[in-house]
Amino acid sequence: MGSEMDMGSEMERNDPNPSRRGVLRAGAKLAAAAAAALSGGRAVAGGNGGNPENLPPNLPEWGRTLGAGVIEEPYGTPSRHEAHVVRRYVPWLTADRIGSVSFTPLAELHGIITPNGLCFERHHGGYPDVDPNDWRLMVHGLVDRPKIFTLQDLMRMPTVSRIHFLECPANGGMEWRGAQMSGVQFTHGMLMCCEWTGVQLKHIFAETGLKPNASWVLAEGGDASHLSRSLPIAKLLDDCILAFGQNGEMLRPQQGYPVRLVVPGYEGNVWIKWIRRLEVGDRPWYHRAETRTYTDLLPSGKARQFTFINEVNSVITYPCPEKPLHGKAGFVEIKGLAWSGLGKIARVDVSVDGGDTWRTAELQEPVLSKALTRFRIPWEWREGTGPFYLQSRAIDETGRVQPSVHALREVRGVESIYHNNRIHTWLVEKDGTVVNVQIDG
């Protein structure tokens, strides 16, 4: 992140524009620092200016000379003009990078598929270098026929390819008490959506058989932390995959090469990477701390456990702090992403006045179950007007509605760091600067 932004404490201010709401906002200087850091201090693609010698009616320089030949780069890379589009991390978030997280640059992406090189990472013991010839999957416990599978065994079995999002349950977790992070990459960047190719778990268990009392499975990873999670076997038999493919190629090491567990709609920490073992039992594994799922502390002092599902959520990715509206007066298109761990997105509403009024956005096809969905809606912005408070509110096919900050806090309090799916607000200043705020009402 270059010099790394000081994305510090929340700040309060009195807001005259909706006067009935209190607004918690990150400072405009933080937003400006975020924009500078995310662009690497240079003009990003699509900006104004350019070399007059390359503009019409002149013939640009790249059209006057021969270019590089095929396979100059045997594995292709992005244009050098897109070098600012990278994952980033927050140094103060964890003690070191071995057990840290990187964030997907959502504002720079198009469509619903996250390129493999930009998928966020979350590691507990760093990522291992696994030789696929040495990789094995052990399946044992309450099964009729314990077995060990090789990668070749899996690749000979019937495969499926499905598009699903993966979201860390801590996505947005630093914002329970107020606006903290300057940029959609940091407020929502523990999120990606890929095409996963592999073998359905039901085929694995058809090979091993299951005892009548089999109801839970312990999935264990093969990294240094041996991260393990207890999962209900009904979910594994429903739609889970042992994936070796991601977006048309083999998994990358950071994403679990050669095989990871894909658990559609469930929080990312149960998508066990570098998976090495499935132990079938008749109850969750409570006796080992590392096998317990994350819990959500409530105002009563009790904690929610086994809150696997990522609830309906959305965020506007344009405009945002990384993509302000400077020089964009006139009609612009508000764009964003919506997702739900319970199925398809049915509708997304957008507000420019902090939730006083809403308009329904257009959903971009394809609209898939447990996958990211693009939404868009036109909006006329004039420099010097405002300020405006941009929000999106998603509704999924089960009828669940993305909650306001106030409604979520009423039920969950502010002590958790997980499953923060509140309606997010961007403040558009009169000069087009975009700032992260929270409308607490």
C-alpha positions in Angstrom: 0.0 0.0 0.0 2.9 2.3 -0.5 3.1 4.5 2.6 -0.1 2.8 4.0 -3.0 5.0 4.9 -3.8 6.0 8.4 -7.3 4.7 8.5 -7.9 5.6 12.1 -10.7 6.3 14.4 -14.3 7.3 13.5 -15.3 10.9 13.8 -18.6 12.5 14.5 -20.1 15.6 13.0 -23.4 17.4 13.0 -25.1 17.0 9.6 -27.6 19.6 8.5 -28.8 17.6 5.5 -30.7 14.9 7.0 -31.1 16.6 10.4 -32.9 13.7 12.0 -29.9 11.5 11.7 -26.5 11.4 13.3 -23.7 10.7 10.9 -20.4 9.0 11.7 -17.9 9.7 9.0 -14.4 9.0 8.1 -12.4 12.2 7.4 -12.3 13.6 3.9 -8.5 13.6 4.2 -8.6 9.9 4.7 -10.6 9.5 1.5 -8.2 11.6 -0.4 -5.3 9.6 1.0 -7.1 6.4 0.0 -7.7 7.6 -3.6 -4.0 8.6 -3.9 -2.8 5.3 -2.5 -5.1 3.2 -4.6 -4.1 5.0 -7.8 -0.4 4.8 -6.8 -0.2 8.6 -7.1 -0.8 8.5 -10.8 -3.7 9.1 -13.2 -5.7 5.9 -13.5 -7.2 4.5 -16.7 -10.2 6.5 -18.0 -9.0 9.8 -16.5 -8.8 13.1 -18.4 -5.7 14.3 -20.3 -3.5 12.3 -22.5 -0.7 12.9 -24.9 -1.9 15.3 -27.7 0.2 13.5 -30.2 -1.9 10.3 -29.7 -5.3 12.0 -29.9 -7.5 12.3 -33.0 -6.9 13.2 -35.8 -3.4 12.0 -35.2 -2.4 8.4 -35.6 -1.3 7.2 -32.1 2.2 5.9 -31.6 1.1 2.3 -30.9 -0.4 2.2 -34.4 2.9 3.2 -36.1 5.2 0.4 -35.0 5.1 -3.4 -34.7 4.2 -4.7 -31.3 5.3 -7.7 -29.3 4.8 -11.2 -30.8 2.7 -14.0 -29.4 3.9 -15.7 -26.2 6.3 -12.9 -25.3 4.7 -13.6 -22.0 3.9 -17.4 -21.8 1.5 -16.6 -18.9 -0.3 -13.4 -19.7 -0.3 -10.4 -17.4 -2.5 -7.2 -17.3 -1.6 -4.0 -19.1 1.1 -1.9 -17.4 -1.5 0.9 -17.3 -3.5 -1.3 -14.8 -0.6 -1.8 -12.4 -2.6 0.0 -9.7 -5.3 -2.8 -9.7 -3.9 -5.0 -6.9 -4.8 -6.6 -3.7 -3.8 -4.7 -0.6 -3.6 -5.4 3.1 -3.9 -3.3 6.3 -0.6 -3.6 8.4 -2.2 -2.9 11.8 -4.9 -5.5 11.3 -2.8 -8.5 12.3 0.6 -9.1 13.9 2.2 -10.3 10.6 1.3 -11.3 7.1 1.5 -15.0 7.8 -1.9 -14.8 9.5 -3.3 -11.8 7.7 -5.8 -10.9 4.9 -5.6 -9.1 1.6 -8.5 -7.2 0.0 -10.0 -7.4 -3.4 -10.1 -4.1 -5.4 -13.8 -4.2 -6.0 -14.0 -0.7 -7.5 -11.7 -1.7 -10.3 -13.6 -4.9 -11.4 -16.2 -5.5 -14.1 -18.9 -8.2 -14.3 -19.2 -10.7 -11.5 -16.1 -12.9 -11.8 -13.0 -12.0 -9.7 -9.8 -12.6 -11.6 -7.6 -15.2 -9.9 -4.8 -12.7 -9.3 -7.1 -10.4 -7.4 -9.0 -12.8 -5.2 -8.7 -11.8 -1.5 -6.6 -14.0 0.7 -7.0 -15.1 4.4 -4.3 -17.3 5.9 -3.8 -18.6 9.4 -0.3 -20.1 8.9 0.8 -18.7 5.5 0.1 -20.6 2.3 2.0 -23.9 1.7 3.7 -25.1 -1.5 1.9 -28.5 -2.0 3.2 -31.0 -4.5 0.0 -32.4 -6.2 1.7 -35.8 -6.5 1.9 -36.0 -2.7 -1.5 -34.6 -2.0 -4.0 -37.0 -0.4 -7.5 -36.7 1.1 -8.4 -39.0 3.9 -12.1 -39.8 4.6 -12.8 -41.7 7.8 -14.9 -41.8 10.9 -18.6 -42.9 10.6 -18.2 -44.3 7.1 -18.6 -47.8 5.8 -15.4 -47.8 3.8 -12.6 -45.4 4.9 -10.7 -44.2 1.8 -7.7 -42.1 0.7 -8.2 -40.2 -2.5 -5.5 -38.8 -4.8 -5.9 -35.8 -7.0 -6.0 -38.1 -10.0 -8.9 -40.0 -8.3 -10.9 -36.8 -8.0 -10.2 -35.7 -11.5 -11.5 -39.0 -12.9 -14.9 -38.5 -11.1 -17.9 -36.6 -12.5 -17.2 -32.8 -12.2 -19.3 -29.7 -12.0 -18.5 -26.0 -12.6 -20.5 -23.5 -10.6 -20.2 -19.7 -9.9 -20.4 -18.7 -6.2 -19.2 -15.9 -4.1 -16.8 -16.4 -1.2 -17.0 -13.9 1.7 -15.1 -13.7 5.0 -17.5 -13.3 7.9 -15.4 -10.4 9.1 -16.1 -8.4 5.9 -17.0 -5.0 7.2 -16.2 -6.1 10.7 -14.2 -3.0 11.6 -17.2 -0.8 11.0 -19.6 -2.0 13.7 -19.0 1.1 15.8 -18.7 3.6 13.0 -17.1 4.4 9.7 -13.5 3.4 9.8 -12.1 2.4 6.4 -11.5 4.7 3.4 -12.4 2.8 0.3 -14.7 0.0 -0.8 -11.6 -2.2 -1.1 -11.3 -2.1 2.7 -14.9 -1.9 3.7 -16.0 -4.9 1.6 -12.9 -6.3 -0.1 -12.9 -9.7 1.8 -15.2 -10.8 -1.0 -14.8 -12.5 -4.4 -16.8 -14.5 -6.9 -15.4 -17.3 -9.1 -16.3 -20.3 -11.2 -15.4 -23.4 -9.2 -14.8 -26.8 -10.8 -14.6 -30.0 -8.9 -16.3 -33.0 -7.5 -19.5 -32.9 -5.5 -19.1 -34.2 -1.9 -22.1 -36.5 -2.4 -19.9 -38.5 -4.9 -17.1 -38.8 -2.3 -19.5 -40.1 0.4 -21.1 -42.5 -2.1 -17.7 -44.1 -2.5 -17.2 -44.4 1.3 -20.8 -44.9 2.5 -22.1 -43.3 5.6 -23.2 -44.8 8.9 -26.9 -44.1 9.9 -25.8 -41.7 12.7 -23.5 -39.7 10.6 -24.5 -36.0 10.9 -21.4 -33.8 11.1 -18.1 -33.6 9.3 -14.7 -32.2 10.5 -12.9 -30.7 7.6 -9.2 -30.2 8.2 -6.7 -28.1 6.1 -3.2 -29.1 5.2 -1.4 -25.8 6.0 0.7 -25.1 9.1 -2.3 -24.1 11.1 -4.3 -27.2 10.1 -7.4 -25.0 10.3 -10.4 -27.3 11.0 -14.2 -26.6 10.9 -17.3 -28.7 11.9 -20.0 -28.7 9.2 -23.4 -30.4 9.0 -23.2 -33.3 6.6 -26.6 -32.3 5.1 -24.9 -29.2 3.7 -22.0 -31.2 2.3 -24.4 -33.6 0.6 -26.5 -30.7 -0.8 -24.2 -28.4 -2.9 -20.6 -28.6 -1.6 -17.7 -29.2 -3.9 -14.1 -30.4 -3.6 -12.7 -27.9 -6.1 -9.4 -28.1 -8.0 -10.4 -25.6 -10.7 -10.9 -21.8 -10.3 -12.0 -19.6 -13.3 -10.9 -22.2 -15.8 -7.4 -23.0 -14.4 -6.1 -25.0 -11.4 -6.4 -23.3 -8.0 -3.6 -20.9 -7.1 -1.5 -21.7 -4.0 -3.1 -18.8 -2.1 -6.6 -20.2 -2.8 -5.9 -23.8 -1.7 -4.0 -25.6 -4.5 -4.5 -28.3 -5.3 -7.9 -28.9 -3.7 -10.2 -26.8 -1.4 -13.6 -27.1 0.0 -16.3 -25.0 -1.6 -19.4 -24.3 0.7 -21.8 -22.1 -1.3 -23.4 -19.4 0.8 -21.5 -20.2 3.9 -18.8 -17.9 5.5 -15.4 -18.2 4.0 -13.6 -19.7 7.0 -15.3 -23.0 6.4 -14.1 -23.2 2.8 -11.1 -25.2 4.0 -8.1 -24.7 1.8 -5.4 -27.4 1.0 -7.9 -29.9 2.4 -6.4 -33.1 3.7 -9.0 -34.8 5.9 -12.8 -35.3 6.3 -13.8 -37.0 9.5 -17.4 -38.0 9.8 -19.1 -37.9 13.2 -22.4 -37.6 15.0 -21.9 -34.2 16.6 -19.8 -31.0 16.1 -16.2 -31.1 17.4 -16.4 -28.8 20.5 -13.4 -30.2 22.3 -10.9 -28.5 20.0 -10.9 -24.7 19.9 -9.6 -24.6 16.3 -12.6 -26.6 15.1 -15.2 -24.1 16.3 -16.8 -21.6 14.0 -16.6 -17.9 14.7 -19.2 -16.6 17.1 -21.2 -13.4 17.3 -21.3 -11.7 20.7 -24.7 -10.2 21.4 -25.7 -7.3 23.7 -27.0 -9.8 26.3 -23.6 -11.4 26.7 -24.7 -14.5 24.8 -23.1 -15.5 21.6 -24.5 -16.8 18.3 -22.8 -20.0 17.2 -22.8 -21.8 13.9 -23.9 -18.6 12.1 -22.7 -20.1 8.8 -24.7 -18.2 6.3 -23.6 -14.9 4.8 -26.7 -12.8 4.9 -28.1 -10.6 2.1 -25.8 -7.7 1.4 -24.8 -5.0 -1.2 -22.4 -2.1 -1.7 -22.1 0.7 -4.3 -18.8 0.4 -6.1 -19.2 3.6 -8.2 -19.0 6.3 -7.1 -16.9 5.4 -4.0 -13.8 6.9 -2.3 -11.5 5.3 -4.9 -13.8 6.5 -7.8 -14.9 10.1 -7.0 -17.1 12.2 -9.3 -14.6 15.0 -10.0 -15.2 16.2 -13.5 -18.2 13.9 -14.0 -21.1 16.4 -13.9 -24.2 15.2 -15.7 -25.6 11.7 -15.9 -23.6 9.0 -14.3 -24.4 5.4 -13.6 -24.4 4.3 -10.0 -23.1 0.7 -10.0 -22.6 -1.9 -7.3 -22.7 -5.6 -6.2 -25.3 -7.5 -4.3 -25.2 -11.1 -2.9 -26.9 -13.5 -0.5 -25.9 -16.8 1.0 -29.5 -18.0 0.8 -30.1 -17.8 -3.0 -30.6 -15.3 -5.7 -30.8 -11.5 -5.4 -34.4 -10.5 -6.2 -34.1 -6.7 -6.1 -31.8 -3.8 -5.2 -33.0 -0.4 -4.3 -30.8 2.7 -4.4 -31.1 6.0 -2.5 -29.2 9.2 -2.9 -30.7 10.9 0.2 -29.7 8.6 3.0 -32.8 6.3 2.7 -35.6 8.9 2.6 -36.5 7.8 -1.0 -35.5 4.7 -3.0 -35.5 3.7 -6.7 -35.2 0.2 -7.9 -32.0 -0.6 -9.8 -31.6 -2.8 -12.9 -30.0 -6.2 -12.2 -27.4 -7.3 -14.8 -27.7 -10.8 -16.0 -26.7 -13.5 -15.1 -28.5 -13.5 -11.7 -27.3 -16.7 -10.1 -27.9 -18.3 -6.7 -25.2 -17.5 -4.1 -23.2 -15.5 -6.5 -22.4 -11.8 -6.9 -25.0 -9.8 -8.9 -24.3 -6.5 -10.6 -26.8 -3.7 -10.3 -26.9 -0.2 -12.0 -29.1 2.9 -12.1 -28.7 6.3 -13.8 -28.3 9.4 -11.7 -27.8 13.1 -12.6 -25.1 14.8 -10.5 -24.2 18.4 -10.7 -21.0 19.7 -9.1 -21.8 22.1 -6.3 -25.0 20.4 -5.3 -25.5 18.1 -2.4 -24.2 16.6 -0.3 -25.7 13.3 -1.2 -25.9 10.1 0.8 -25.7 7.1 -1.5 -27.0 3.7 -0.3 -28.0 0.4 -1.7 -30.5 -2.1 -0.1 -30.6 -5.7 -1.4 -33.5 -8.1 -1.1 -33.0 -11.8 -1.9 -35.4 -14.4 -3.2 -36.4 -15.6 0.3 -37.7 -12.0 1.1 -34.8 -11.1 3.4 -34.0 -7.4 3.3 -30.6 -5.9 4.0 -30.9 -4.1 7.4 -30.1 -0.5 8.3 -27.2 0.2 10.7 -29.7 1.0 13.4 -31.8 -2.1 12.9 -28.7 -4.4 12.9 -27.3 -2.8 16.1 -30.6 -3.1 17.9 -30.4 -6.9 17.5 -26.6 -7.6 17.4 -25.1 -4.7 19.3 -21.5 -3.5 18.4 -19.3 -6.1 20.1 -19.1 -8.6 17.2 -16.8 -8.4 14.2 -18.8 -10.9 12.1 -21.7 -10.8 9.7 -22.0 -7.0 9.4 -24.4 -6.8 6.4 -25.8 -3.3 7.2 -26.8 -0.8 4.5 -23.6 1.1 3.6 -23.5 4.8 3.0 -21.2 6.9 0.8 -21.3 10.7 1.3 -20.8 12.6 -2.0 -19.5 16.0 -1.2 -20.3 19.1 -3.4 -16.9 18.8 -5.1 -17.5 15.1 -6.0 -15.3 13.7 -3.2 -16.7 10.5 -1.8 -16.4 9.7 1.9 -17.3 6.6 4.0 -20.0 7.5 6.6 -22.6 5.8 8.7 -26.1 7.2 9.2 -27.1 6.0 12.6 -30.9 6.1 12.3 
